[in-house]
Amino acid sequence: MAGARTGQVAVIFVSQRTAGDAAGYAEAAAAMDALAAAQPGYRGIASARDPDGFGITVSYWTDESNAIAWRDHPDHARIRDAGRDRWYERYEVIVAAVTRDYDWRKG
Amino acid sequence: MAGARTGQVAVIFVSQRTAGDAAGYAEAAAAMDALAAAQPGYRGIASARDPDGFGITVSYWTDESNAIAWRDHPDHARIRDAGRDRWYERYEVIVAAVTRDYDWRKG
């Protein structure tokens, strides 16, 4: 199917986890997924992480203003501070406007 | 650091692997990473995959025409056909123009 995400804003979060606090991180990550899903303009999220702690999360938003509102959400900002302190060695955030997309599924 | 990727094109590939042929898949994935890196306009790639086979790969390109040229590369198309046959249950491709980006690293 073509085009379901065209026009949306994708926020790509690339991160390297520290070795520690797996339980605290898992709890915070689940809470942030749930909080993101409750925000205006949310259109989905997908995450994958290698066993060595390198991960990519992509969240989708209807437009840039909703993506920025989520970035600036106080609970999100608070967890981000905790993440820099405890859970991440490094991360990269890439915000991008979707120009085309398609998907395939085994028939 | 802000803005290293702003203006680039991000190609997000979200996929669910089948259970089989781990060796064949790993070999093909490494060959495609190397081939992508040799293409005009290539600006990097990052991949993560959960133990259950759900993965996200993001490749970066200077512009849309280079991203399209990579999509249409004959070796890439041939491997894609093999992937649909053997390695993937489903996948989604999202092409997006980077509007802002920043990174952070533990000091």
Backbone of each chain as ProteinMPNN parsed JSONL, in Angstrom:
{"seq_chain_A": "MAGARTGQVAVIFVSQRTAGDAAGYAEAAAAMDALAAAQPGYRGIASARDPDGFGITVSYWTDESNAIAWRDHPDHARIRDAGRDRWYERYEVIVAAVTRDYDWRKG", "coords_chain_A": {"N_chain_A": [[0.857, -1.195, 0.0], [0.575, 2.202, -0.815], [1.709, 5.329, 0.463], [0.559, 5.88, 3.042], [1.797, 7.311, 5.075], [2.71, 9.614, 3.963], [3.326, 13.059, 4.086], [3.264, 13.142, 6.824], [5.218, 13.814, 9.85], [8.292, 12.442, 10.692], [10.028, 11.433, 13.545], [13.134, 10.507, 14.252], [14.893, 8.623, 16.497], [17.96, 7.804, 17.503], [19.941, 5.741, 19.411], [22.438, 4.865, 21.885], [22.372, 2.697, 24.45], [23.355, 2.788, 27.902], [24.978, 0.284, 29.963], [23.607, -0.153, 32.276], [20.761, -0.354, 34.643], [18.421, -1.706, 33.525], [15.764, -2.347, 34.207], [14.668, 0.061, 35.189], [14.941, 1.628, 32.922], [13.289, 0.229, 31.061], [10.801, 0.553, 32.227], [10.488, 3.353, 32.134], [10.611, 3.741, 29.361], [8.316, 2.402, 28.452], [6.367, 3.94, 29.718], [6.781, 6.388, 28.414], [6.154, 5.716, 25.755], [3.411, 5.249, 26.057], [2.557, 7.759, 26.914], [3.27, 9.368, 24.732], [1.527, 8.311, 22.819], [-0.835, 9.366, 23.637], [-0.819, 11.981, 22.904], [-1.771, 14.97, 21.058], [-2.047, 14.642, 17.534], [-0.43, 12.421, 17.259], [0.779, 9.637, 15.413], [1.772, 7.085, 15.531], [4.366, 4.675, 16.487], [7.546, 3.078, 16.357], [10.006, 0.76, 17.4], [13.285, -0.591, 17.685], [15.906, -2.585, 19.052], [19.262, -3.521, 19.213], [20.881, -6.4, 20.716], [23.248, -5.405, 21.881], [22.572, -2.904, 22.733], [22.246, -0.784, 20.977], [19.906, 1.293, 19.485], [16.94, 2.156, 17.545], [14.281, 4.359, 17.337], [11.272, 5.353, 15.856], [8.967, 7.894, 15.773], [5.777, 9.085, 14.691], [4.06, 11.92, 13.449], [1.34, 14.192, 12.899], [2.083, 16.713, 12.049], [4.714, 19.22, 12.124], [4.315, 21.0, 14.291], [2.962, 19.489, 16.217], [4.875, 17.536, 16.683], [6.868, 19.081, 17.856], [5.515, 19.994, 20.121], [5.346, 17.608, 21.528], [8.071, 17.1, 21.978], [8.514, 19.174, 23.76], [6.928, 18.564, 25.903], [6.401, 18.518, 29.394], [6.737, 16.137, 31.006], [8.067, 14.52, 29.206], [10.402, 15.957, 28.818], [11.492, 15.792, 31.369], [11.988, 13.035, 31.62], [13.826, 12.804, 29.585], [15.991, 14.184, 30.643], [16.627, 12.415, 32.73], [17.362, 10.279, 31.149], [19.723, 11.174, 29.906], [21.315, 11.281, 32.116], [21.358, 8.635, 33.087], [20.657, 6.498, 31.206], [21.559, 6.66, 28.578], [24.386, 6.571, 26.415], [24.877, 8.029, 24.166], [22.975, 9.918, 21.804], [20.976, 10.621, 18.876], [18.848, 12.825, 17.242], [16.626, 13.021, 14.614], [14.614, 14.91, 12.646], [12.136, 14.684, 10.221], [10.384, 15.265, 7.169], [7.906, 13.351, 5.712], [8.03, 12.23, 2.443], [7.377, 10.204, 0.675], [6.031, 6.877, 0.858], [5.716, 3.328, 1.326], [4.349, 0.027, 1.744], [4.826, -3.514, 2.245], [3.644, -6.831, 2.396], [3.806, -10.252, 3.134], [2.003, -12.294, 0.959]], "CA_chain_A": [[0.0, 0.0, 0.0], [1.412, 3.4, -0.943], [1.351, 6.677, 0.867], [-0.165, 6.082, 4.303], [2.495, 8.259, 5.957], [3.161, 10.795, 3.224], [2.831, 14.282, 4.71], [3.521, 13.111, 8.258], [6.569, 14.126, 10.304], [8.945, 11.324, 11.366], [11.085, 11.787, 14.482], [14.006, 9.346, 14.35], [15.725, 8.712, 17.699], [18.996, 6.776, 17.418], [20.586, 5.836, 20.726], [23.224, 3.791, 22.472], [22.083, 2.548, 25.871], [24.366, 2.358, 28.859], [24.758, -1.112, 30.353], [22.9, -0.28, 33.55], [19.374, 0.001, 34.965], [17.504, -2.208, 32.501], [14.372, -2.299, 34.682], [14.249, 1.466, 35.218], [14.802, 2.084, 31.541], [12.119, -0.402, 30.442], [9.617, 1.187, 32.799], [10.392, 4.714, 31.591], [10.327, 3.665, 27.924], [6.902, 2.037, 28.294], [5.57, 5.106, 30.123], [6.886, 7.409, 27.366], [5.357, 5.239, 24.612], [1.989, 5.457, 26.361], [2.298, 9.201, 26.96], [3.323, 9.849, 23.343], [0.322, 7.867, 22.109], [-1.971, 10.171, 24.086], [-0.635, 13.389, 22.504], [-2.417, 15.391, 19.801], [-1.27, 14.498, 16.312], [0.366, 11.175, 17.263], [0.373, 8.713, 14.358], [2.389, 5.767, 15.642], [5.749, 4.596, 16.946], [8.176, 1.775, 16.158], [11.317, 0.721, 18.06], [14.069, -1.828, 17.637], [17.189, -2.412, 19.727], [20.182, -4.655, 19.175], [21.282, -6.896, 22.041], [24.335, -4.597, 22.464], [22.057, -1.65, 23.249], [22.059, 0.243, 19.944], [18.493, 1.252, 19.141], [16.313, 3.188, 16.725], [12.843, 4.546, 17.52], [10.69, 6.363, 14.978], [7.583, 8.265, 16.058], [5.152, 9.79, 13.562], [3.186, 13.005, 13.893], [0.626, 14.8, 11.771], [2.817, 17.883, 11.549], [5.856, 19.679, 12.906], [3.938, 21.646, 15.558], [2.671, 18.433, 17.182], [6.156, 16.912, 17.039], [7.546, 20.009, 18.772], [4.775, 19.968, 21.385], [5.772, 16.386, 22.242], [9.439, 17.355, 22.452], [8.489, 20.127, 24.87], [6.047, 18.101, 26.983], [7.213, 18.526, 30.625], [7.107, 14.783, 31.437], [9.041, 14.025, 28.24], [11.648, 16.667, 29.117], [12.002, 15.26, 32.632], [12.535, 11.7, 31.331], [15.019, 13.015, 28.754], [17.078, 14.514, 31.571], [17.003, 11.155, 33.387], [18.025, 9.461, 30.139], [21.108, 11.655, 29.745], [22.027, 10.972, 33.353], [21.42, 7.209, 33.441], [20.33, 5.425, 30.268], [22.147, 6.797, 27.244], [25.758, 7.005, 26.17], [24.766, 9.059, 23.135], [21.802, 9.791, 20.95], [20.828, 11.535, 17.75], [17.447, 13.031, 16.898], [16.492, 13.506, 13.245], [13.217, 15.203, 12.334], [12.076, 14.66, 8.754], [9.047, 15.327, 6.559], [7.748, 12.176, 4.849], [7.685, 12.602, 1.071], [6.703, 9.044, 0.071], [6.174, 5.657, 1.65], [4.927, 2.188, 0.862], [4.634, -1.164, 2.535], [4.67, -4.822, 1.609], [3.346, -7.894, 3.352], [3.772, -11.548, 2.45], [0.592, -12.486, 0.568]], "C_chain_A": [[0.89, 1.241, 0.0], [0.829, 4.563, -0.153], [0.676, 6.907, 2.19], [0.494, 7.13, 5.195], [2.959, 9.527, 5.24], [2.496, 12.048, 3.8], [3.019, 14.309, 6.219], [4.959, 13.562, 8.565], [7.109, 12.919, 11.072], [10.034, 11.864, 12.284], [11.894, 10.517, 14.748], [14.929, 9.554, 15.55], [16.674, 7.524, 17.685], [19.811, 6.851, 18.704], [21.431, 4.62, 21.059], [22.949, 3.782, 23.965], [23.364, 2.324, 26.654], [24.072, 0.901, 29.237], [23.765, -1.22, 31.511], [21.394, -0.059, 33.517], [18.368, -0.44, 33.898], [16.048, -2.061, 32.934], [13.855, -0.862, 34.684], [14.046, 2.013, 33.817], [13.544, 1.522, 30.896], [10.834, 0.253, 30.938], [9.409, 2.581, 32.21], [10.024, 4.683, 30.105], [8.856, 3.333, 27.678], [6.002, 3.215, 28.654], [5.6, 6.18, 29.04], [6.117, 6.994, 26.108], [3.874, 5.535, 24.843], [1.652, 6.946, 26.359], [2.321, 9.796, 25.547], [2.021, 9.537, 22.618], [-0.908, 8.686, 22.487], [-1.879, 11.622, 23.624], [-1.392, 13.712, 21.215], [-1.481, 15.175, 18.61], [-0.381, 13.278, 16.251], [-0.138, 10.225, 16.189], [1.131, 7.391, 14.38], [3.842, 5.83, 16.076], [6.267, 3.186, 16.648], [9.578, 1.843, 16.743], [11.98, -0.619, 17.839], [15.387, -1.564, 18.346], [18.0, -3.691, 19.628], [20.482, -5.141, 20.594], [22.41, -6.073, 22.68], [23.882, -3.19, 22.867], [21.936, -0.519, 22.245], [20.621, 0.165, 19.438], [18.045, 2.395, 18.26], [14.822, 3.183, 17.041], [12.39, 5.601, 16.529], [9.271, 6.637, 15.452], [7.081, 9.149, 14.923], [4.102, 10.755, 14.086], [2.515, 13.629, 12.679], [1.384, 15.974, 11.178], [3.899, 18.287, 12.55], [5.439, 20.268, 14.259], [3.589, 20.595, 16.614], [3.942, 17.701, 17.607], [6.907, 17.785, 18.05], [6.845, 20.037, 20.134], [5.152, 18.733, 22.202], [7.202, 16.532, 22.766], [9.416, 18.203, 23.723], [7.569, 19.719, 26.012], [6.876, 17.966, 28.267], [7.639, 17.126, 31.087], [8.162, 14.175, 30.515], [10.408, 14.665, 28.523], [12.3, 16.112, 30.385], [12.655, 13.88, 32.406], [13.801, 11.819, 30.476], [16.224, 13.365, 29.632], [17.573, 13.251, 32.295], [17.775, 10.27, 32.42], [19.477, 9.871, 29.943], [21.941, 11.279, 30.963], [22.325, 9.475, 33.469], [21.429, 6.228, 32.28], [21.049, 5.493, 28.928], [23.62, 7.201, 27.291], [25.764, 8.162, 25.174], [23.45, 8.867, 22.416], [21.805, 10.865, 19.886], [19.325, 11.641, 17.482], [17.393, 13.64, 15.505], [14.997, 13.691, 12.963], [13.107, 15.38, 10.827], [10.639, 14.603, 8.277], [8.918, 14.206, 5.534], [7.26, 12.603, 3.465], [7.052, 11.446, 0.297], [6.922, 7.839, 0.967], [5.321, 4.559, 1.038], [5.234, 1.006, 1.757], [4.307, -2.428, 1.755], [4.459, -5.86, 2.698], [3.238, -9.183, 2.581], [2.313, -11.935, 2.206], [-0.015, -13.787, 1.068]], "O_chain_A": [[1.863, 1.304, 0.752], [-0.386, 4.754, -0.106], [0.248, 8.028, 2.463], [-0.188, 7.773, 5.992], [3.541, 10.414, 5.864], [1.279, 12.098, 3.978], [2.945, 15.373, 6.835], [5.796, 13.676, 7.67], [6.459, 12.428, 11.996], [10.87, 12.66, 11.857], [11.411, 9.579, 15.382], [15.659, 10.543, 15.612], [16.25, 6.378, 17.837], [20.32, 7.917, 19.05], [21.181, 3.51, 20.589], [23.258, 4.746, 24.666], [24.33, 1.752, 26.148], [23.031, 0.358, 28.866], [23.149, -2.268, 31.701], [20.83, 0.364, 32.507], [17.563, 0.363, 33.427], [15.194, -1.694, 32.128], [12.738, -0.598, 34.237], [13.105, 2.762, 33.556], [12.804, 2.261, 30.247], [9.9, 0.478, 30.168], [8.295, 2.945, 31.835], [9.225, 5.496, 29.643], [8.224, 3.915, 26.796], [5.0, 3.465, 27.985], [4.582, 6.815, 28.767], [5.493, 7.837, 25.464], [3.175, 6.008, 23.947], [0.599, 7.351, 25.868], [1.482, 10.632, 25.21], [1.479, 10.376, 21.899], [-1.899, 8.703, 21.758], [-2.771, 12.417, 23.922], [-1.624, 12.833, 20.385], [-0.291, 15.483, 18.67], [0.359, 13.108, 15.282], [-1.345, 10.021, 16.06], [1.144, 6.658, 13.391], [4.472, 6.887, 16.042], [5.506, 2.219, 16.686], [10.264, 2.855, 16.606], [11.318, -1.657, 17.809], [15.932, -0.464, 18.263], [17.514, -4.786, 19.912], [20.352, -4.384, 21.556], [22.52, -6.046, 23.906], [24.699, -2.373, 23.293], [21.562, 0.594, 22.614], [20.166, -0.896, 19.011], [18.668, 3.457, 18.221], [14.177, 2.135, 17.015], [13.046, 6.631, 16.374], [8.455, 5.718, 15.527], [7.851, 9.863, 14.282], [3.363, 10.458, 15.024], [3.053, 13.599, 11.572], [1.343, 16.21, 9.97], [3.978, 17.762, 13.661], [6.125, 20.064, 15.261], [3.891, 20.79, 17.792], [4.069, 17.292, 18.762], [7.51, 17.27, 18.991], [7.501, 20.097, 21.173], [5.265, 18.805, 23.426], [7.494, 16.122, 23.89], [10.2, 17.977, 24.646], [7.442, 20.453, 26.991], [7.948, 17.361, 28.238], [8.779, 16.942, 31.514], [9.031, 13.422, 30.955], [11.438, 13.994, 28.471], [13.522, 15.982, 30.455], [13.731, 13.6, 32.933], [14.733, 11.029, 30.626], [17.336, 12.896, 29.389], [18.777, 13.045, 32.451], [18.724, 9.591, 32.812], [20.358, 9.019, 29.828], [23.132, 10.993, 30.846], [23.412, 9.087, 33.898], [22.132, 5.219, 32.342], [21.139, 4.49, 28.22], [24.034, 8.044, 28.087], [26.523, 9.122, 25.3], [22.88, 7.776, 22.423], [22.518, 11.865, 19.971], [18.62, 10.632, 17.499], [18.038, 14.655, 15.242], [14.22, 12.739, 13.036], [13.877, 16.126, 10.223], [9.785, 13.973, 8.902], [9.716, 14.113, 4.602], [6.221, 13.249, 3.329], [6.277, 11.674, -0.632], [7.88, 7.788, 1.739], [4.344, 4.819, 0.335], [6.254, 0.984, 2.447], [3.605, -2.398, 0.744], [5.031, -5.768, 3.784], [2.65, -9.221, 1.5], [1.491, -11.907, 3.122], [-1.186, -14.063, 0.807]]}, "seq_chain_B": "MAGARTGQVAVIFVSQRTAGDAAGYAEAAAAMDALAAAQPGYRGIASARDPDGFGITVSYWTDESNAIAWRDHPDHARIRDAGRDRWYERYEVIVAAVTRDYDWRKG", "coords_chain_B": {"N_chain_B": [[25.587, 18.488, 18.965], [24.276, 20.459, 16.367], [22.359, 19.944, 13.414], [23.814, 18.369, 11.483], [22.696, 16.612, 9.656], [20.665, 17.95, 8.426], [18.762, 18.74, 5.603], [19.485, 16.45, 4.27], [18.279, 13.303, 2.834], [16.364, 10.882, 4.413], [16.003, 7.412, 4.44], [13.837, 5.241, 5.709], [13.634, 1.996, 6.751], [11.543, -0.38, 7.79], [11.135, -3.501, 9.197], [9.944, -6.886, 9.48], [11.553, -9.782, 10.161], [11.545, -13.09, 8.757], [11.68, -16.334, 10.375], [13.663, -17.895, 9.33], [16.847, -18.826, 7.71], [19.145, -17.364, 8.756], [21.908, -17.084, 8.302], [22.144, -16.676, 5.518], [20.685, -14.335, 5.28], [22.209, -12.548, 6.886], [24.579, -12.42, 5.438], [23.677, -11.293, 3.006], [22.708, -8.846, 3.964], [25.022, -7.592, 4.923], [26.427, -7.376, 2.528], [24.738, -5.615, 1.14], [24.874, -3.325, 2.767], [27.537, -2.617, 2.315], [27.51, -2.173, -0.447], [25.647, -0.071, -0.644], [27.106, 1.915, 0.671], [28.967, 2.531, -1.21], [27.699, 4.003, -3.11], [26.846, 6.96, -5.07], [26.291, 9.961, -3.256], [25.72, 8.813, -0.823], [25.304, 8.973, 2.707], [25.516, 7.624, 5.089], [24.466, 4.971, 7.384], [22.287, 3.263, 9.634], [21.35, 0.6, 11.769], [19.093, -1.413, 13.657], [17.953, -4.287, 15.412], [15.432, -6.108, 17.028], [15.561, -8.995, 19.206], [13.387, -10.622, 18.458], [13.174, -10.249, 15.755], [12.158, -7.913, 14.657], [12.99, -5.007, 12.951], [14.726, -1.872, 12.326], [16.117, 0.121, 9.844], [17.974, 2.933, 8.886], [18.929, 4.772, 6.161], [20.976, 7.378, 4.802], [20.998, 10.067, 2.51], [22.33, 12.393, 0.12], [20.418, 13.647, -1.453], [17.129, 13.35, -2.944], [17.303, 12.245, -5.542], [19.613, 10.656, -5.492], [18.844, 8.829, -3.538], [16.775, 7.531, -4.86], [18.17, 6.455, -7.019], [19.663, 4.536, -5.669], [17.583, 2.878, -4.72], [16.813, 1.859, -7.193], [19.024, 0.491, -8.064], [20.389, -2.292, -9.75], [21.485, -4.584, -8.361], [20.53, -4.15, -5.82], [17.797, -4.266, -6.243], [17.571, -6.934, -6.987], [18.315, -8.271, -4.624], [16.266, -7.365, -3.03], [14.087, -8.683, -4.116], [14.79, -11.303, -3.403], [14.61, -10.962, -0.665], [11.852, -10.561, -0.256], [10.981, -13.043, -0.935], [12.29, -14.756, 0.895], [13.273, -13.581, 3.377], [11.717, -11.64, 4.669], [8.723, -10.979, 6.483], [7.122, -8.79, 6.363], [7.399, -5.383, 5.343], [8.112, -1.841, 5.56], [8.664, 1.149, 3.858], [9.856, 4.349, 4.308], [10.343, 7.467, 3.07], [11.967, 10.463, 3.73], [12.46, 13.977, 4.157], [15.043, 15.593, 5.798], [14.544, 17.957, 8.279], [15.473, 19.062, 10.63], [18.045, 18.358, 13.036], [19.888, 16.912, 15.759], [22.513, 16.007, 18.031], [23.676, 14.205, 20.936], [26.101, 13.468, 23.387], [27.543, 11.662, 26.012], [29.361, 13.547, 28.273]], "CA_chain_B": [[25.864, 19.251, 17.745], [23.024, 20.607, 15.617], [22.227, 20.17, 11.994], [24.703, 17.662, 10.556], [21.931, 15.897, 8.63], [19.609, 18.784, 7.87], [18.837, 18.799, 4.147], [19.641, 15.113, 3.704], [17.092, 12.464, 2.707], [16.425, 9.666, 5.232], [15.166, 6.301, 3.984], [13.565, 4.412, 6.884], [13.179, 0.659, 6.344], [11.03, -1.07, 8.979], [10.873, -4.848, 8.69], [9.849, -8.064, 10.332], [12.224, -10.919, 9.557], [11.075, -14.463, 8.956], [12.538, -17.033, 11.331], [14.673, -18.742, 8.692], [17.995, -18.409, 6.901], [19.881, -16.286, 9.421], [23.225, -16.907, 7.679], [21.947, -16.068, 4.199], [20.261, -12.952, 5.489], [23.337, -11.76, 7.401], [25.504, -12.219, 4.321], [23.073, -10.336, 2.067], [22.609, -7.533, 4.614], [26.362, -7.006, 4.935], [26.756, -7.011, 1.142], [23.961, -4.424, 0.775], [25.457, -2.182, 3.483], [28.783, -2.238, 1.624], [27.155, -1.633, -1.764], [25.043, 1.249, -0.408], [28.161, 2.861, 1.055], [29.751, 2.872, -2.402], [26.868, 4.729, -4.076], [26.91, 8.426, -5.025], [25.359, 10.646, -2.375], [25.532, 8.077, 0.442], [25.761, 9.727, 3.872], [25.525, 6.841, 6.325], [23.4, 3.995, 7.601], [22.205, 2.747, 11.005], [20.389, -0.5, 11.85], [18.892, -2.103, 14.937], [16.933, -5.325, 15.293], [15.071, -6.823, 18.244], [15.749, -10.454, 19.134], [12.252, -11.281, 17.788], [13.261, -10.06, 14.312], [11.637, -6.62, 14.203], [14.152, -4.159, 12.778], [14.653, -0.565, 11.657], [17.348, 0.609, 9.237], [17.844, 4.253, 8.275], [20.069, 5.21, 5.359], [20.94, 8.821, 4.558], [21.434, 10.415, 1.161], [22.405, 13.847, -0.073], [19.179, 14.156, -2.023], [16.138, 12.373, -3.396], [17.7, 11.528, -6.756], [20.547, 9.602, -5.093], [18.07, 7.792, -2.833], [16.043, 6.789, -5.897], [19.152, 5.669, -7.769], [19.97, 3.357, -4.847], [16.398, 2.0, -4.797], [16.742, 1.243, -8.52], [20.258, -0.241, -8.384], [19.992, -3.67, -10.097], [21.823, -5.551, -7.308], [19.628, -3.881, -4.707], [16.486, -4.795, -6.653], [17.668, -8.397, -6.97], [18.291, -8.692, -3.215], [14.918, -7.068, -2.52], [13.24, -9.812, -4.535], [15.137, -12.434, -2.531], [14.088, -10.64, 0.662], [10.406, -10.823, -0.216], [10.805, -14.484, -1.038], [12.892, -15.547, 1.965], [13.741, -13.012, 4.645], [10.8, -10.711, 5.329], [7.275, -11.184, 6.577], [6.519, -7.527, 5.934], [8.258, -4.222, 5.535], [7.577, -0.517, 5.253], [9.722, 2.079, 3.472], [9.41, 5.733, 4.485], [11.363, 8.404, 2.598], [11.65, 11.729, 4.398], [13.45, 15.048, 4.031], [15.428, 16.004, 7.152], [14.328, 19.391, 8.495], [16.373, 19.466, 11.72], [18.616, 17.22, 13.752], [20.922, 17.248, 16.735], [22.957, 14.825, 18.758], [24.185, 14.38, 22.289], [27.046, 12.43, 23.78], [27.909, 11.824, 27.419], [30.562, 14.387, 28.286]], "C_chain_B": [[24.596, 19.305, 16.903], [23.279, 20.555, 14.115], [23.081, 19.397, 11.032], [23.946, 16.983, 9.422], [20.828, 16.737, 7.981], [19.818, 18.979, 6.367], [19.063, 17.449, 3.493], [18.274, 14.429, 3.561], [17.319, 11.192, 3.522], [15.483, 8.628, 4.64], [15.046, 5.324, 5.155], [12.979, 3.086, 6.398], [12.814, -0.098, 7.616], [10.621, -2.464, 8.546], [10.708, -5.878, 9.799], [10.485, -9.228, 9.594], [11.402, -12.19, 9.715], [12.025, -15.141, 9.946], [13.756, -17.657, 10.641], [15.892, -18.029, 8.117], [18.777, -17.243, 7.497], [21.222, -16.017, 8.722], [23.102, -16.222, 6.322], [21.538, -14.609, 4.314], [21.434, -12.076, 5.93], [24.326, -11.446, 6.282], [24.961, -11.17, 3.348], [23.022, -8.934, 2.669], [23.969, -6.838, 4.625], [26.771, -6.559, 3.535], [26.012, -5.744, 0.727], [24.475, -3.184, 1.493], [26.707, -1.684, 2.749], [28.484, -1.609, 0.266], [26.529, -0.239, -1.633], [26.131, 2.29, -0.154], [29.009, 3.307, -0.127], [28.962, 3.709, -3.409], [27.061, 6.243, -3.967], [25.874, 8.987, -4.051], [25.068, 9.929, -1.072], [26.081, 8.893, 1.607], [25.653, 8.961, 5.181], [24.345, 5.905, 6.448], [23.444, 3.575, 9.067], [21.11, 1.702, 11.038], [20.3, -1.012, 13.267], [17.81, -3.149, 14.731], [16.71, -5.987, 16.644], [15.378, -8.312, 18.09], [14.59, -11.184, 18.442], [12.191, -10.982, 16.292], [12.66, -8.775, 13.774], [12.795, -5.633, 14.124], [13.858, -2.842, 12.087], [16.044, -0.237, 11.129], [17.061, 1.993, 8.664], [19.105, 4.511, 7.46], [19.858, 6.679, 4.988], [21.602, 9.12, 3.227], [21.452, 11.921, 1.001], [21.106, 14.424, -0.619], [18.329, 12.997, -2.548], [16.617, 11.578, -4.618], [18.713, 10.424, -6.44], [19.838, 8.475, -4.335], [17.323, 6.916, -3.843], [16.998, 5.926, -6.72], [19.545, 4.405, -6.99], [18.796, 2.367, -4.845], [16.417, 1.209, -6.102], [18.016, 0.507, -8.925], [19.911, -1.715, -8.631], [20.318, -4.697, -9.007], [20.907, -5.393, -6.1], [18.239, -4.456, -5.021], [16.477, -6.327, -6.585], [17.6, -8.934, -5.524], [16.914, -8.439, -2.605], [13.958, -8.2, -2.887], [13.508, -11.04, -3.666], [14.571, -12.217, -1.129], [12.601, -10.916, 0.784], [10.136, -12.324, -0.224], [11.178, -15.196, 0.256], [12.972, -14.901, 3.333], [12.732, -12.145, 5.385], [9.368, -11.211, 5.338], [6.543, -9.958, 6.048], [7.571, -6.443, 6.076], [7.552, -2.952, 5.106], [8.79, 0.351, 4.892], [9.155, 3.493, 3.571], [10.57, 6.639, 4.069], [10.992, 9.791, 3.112], [12.811, 12.707, 4.283], [13.755, 15.607, 5.42], [15.324, 17.519, 7.288], [15.155, 19.931, 9.662], [16.912, 18.214, 12.394], [19.65, 17.716, 14.737], [21.372, 15.966, 17.42], [23.561, 15.212, 20.098], [25.07, 13.197, 22.63], [27.47, 12.703, 25.215], [29.282, 12.495, 27.5], [31.723, 13.775, 29.053]], "O_chain_B": [[23.916, 18.291, 16.746], [24.288, 21.058, 13.621], [23.09, 19.724, 9.845], [24.498, 16.796, 8.337], [20.137, 16.263, 7.078], [20.908, 19.337, 5.92], [18.857, 17.306, 2.287], [17.263, 14.9, 4.083], [18.328, 10.507, 3.353], [14.317, 8.914, 4.37], [16.015, 4.671, 5.541], [11.954, 3.063, 5.717], [13.685, -0.417, 8.424], [9.832, -2.604, 7.612], [11.258, -5.749, 10.893], [10.017, -9.621, 8.526], [10.658, -12.346, 10.683], [13.057, -14.575, 10.307], [14.768, -17.919, 11.291], [15.95, -16.801, 8.052], [19.037, -16.251, 6.816], [21.623, -14.864, 8.568], [23.858, -15.302, 6.012], [21.988, -13.76, 3.545], [21.625, -10.982, 5.4], [24.846, -10.333, 6.197], [25.687, -10.273, 2.919], [23.262, -7.947, 1.973], [24.059, -5.637, 4.369], [27.382, -5.505, 3.364], [26.576, -4.891, 0.042], [24.514, -2.103, 0.905], [26.903, -0.479, 2.587], [29.123, -0.634, -0.128], [26.839, 0.662, -2.412], [26.087, 3.398, -0.689], [29.687, 4.331, -0.061], [29.497, 4.085, -4.451], [27.401, 6.752, -2.899], [24.727, 8.543, -4.027], [24.242, 10.397, -0.287], [27.18, 9.442, 1.523], [25.69, 9.556, 6.258], [23.357, 6.019, 5.722], [24.516, 3.536, 9.672], [20.061, 1.877, 10.417], [21.293, -1.047, 13.993], [16.864, -2.935, 13.972], [17.66, -6.379, 17.322], [15.446, -8.825, 16.973], [14.797, -12.266, 17.892], [11.254, -11.415, 15.62], [12.65, -8.561, 12.562], [13.508, -5.434, 15.108], [12.874, -2.71, 11.36], [17.028, -0.305, 11.865], [16.027, 2.204, 8.03], [20.215, 4.476, 7.993], [18.729, 7.157, 4.877], [22.615, 8.524, 2.861], [20.694, 12.639, 1.653], [20.734, 15.55, -0.291], [18.756, 11.843, -2.585], [16.366, 10.377, -4.715], [18.674, 9.362, -7.061], [20.196, 7.306, -4.478], [17.255, 5.697, -3.683], [16.667, 4.795, -7.075], [19.735, 3.34, -7.578], [19.001, 1.158, -4.955], [16.077, 0.026, -6.118], [18.082, -0.046, -10.022], [19.219, -2.328, -7.818], [19.513, -5.592, -8.752], [20.553, -6.371, -5.441], [17.597, -5.057, -4.16], [15.487, -6.931, -6.173], [16.915, -9.919, -5.248], [16.452, -9.209, -1.763], [13.129, -8.617, -2.079], [12.579, -11.73, -3.246], [14.111, -13.159, -0.484], [12.139, -11.441, 1.798], [9.19, -12.806, 0.398], [10.488, -16.123, 0.68], [12.769, -15.569, 4.347], [12.864, -11.932, 6.59], [8.869, -11.777, 4.365], [5.508, -10.057, 5.389], [8.521, -6.583, 6.846], [6.546, -2.977, 4.397], [9.824, 0.282, 5.557], [8.111, 3.798, 2.994], [11.652, 6.578, 4.654], [9.857, 10.24, 2.956], [13.98, 12.321, 4.309], [12.852, 16.042, 6.134], [15.929, 18.268, 6.522], [15.499, 21.113, 9.687], [16.304, 17.146, 12.327], [20.218, 18.797, 14.577], [20.671, 14.955, 17.38], [23.903, 16.367, 20.352], [24.814, 12.069, 22.211], [27.726, 13.849, 25.585], [30.239, 12.051, 26.866], [32.792, 14.38, 29.141]]}, "name": "protein", "num_of_chains": 2, "seq": "MAGARTGQVAVIFVSQRTAGDAAGYAEAAAAMDALAAAQPGYRGIASARDPDGFGITVSYWTDESNAIAWRDHPDHARIRDAGRDRWYERYEVIVAAVTRDYDWRKGMAGARTGQVAVIFVSQRTAGDAAGYAEAAAAMDALAAAQPGYRGIASARDPDGFGITVSYWTDESNAIAWRDHPDHARIRDAGRDRWYERYEVIVAAVTRDYDWRKG"}
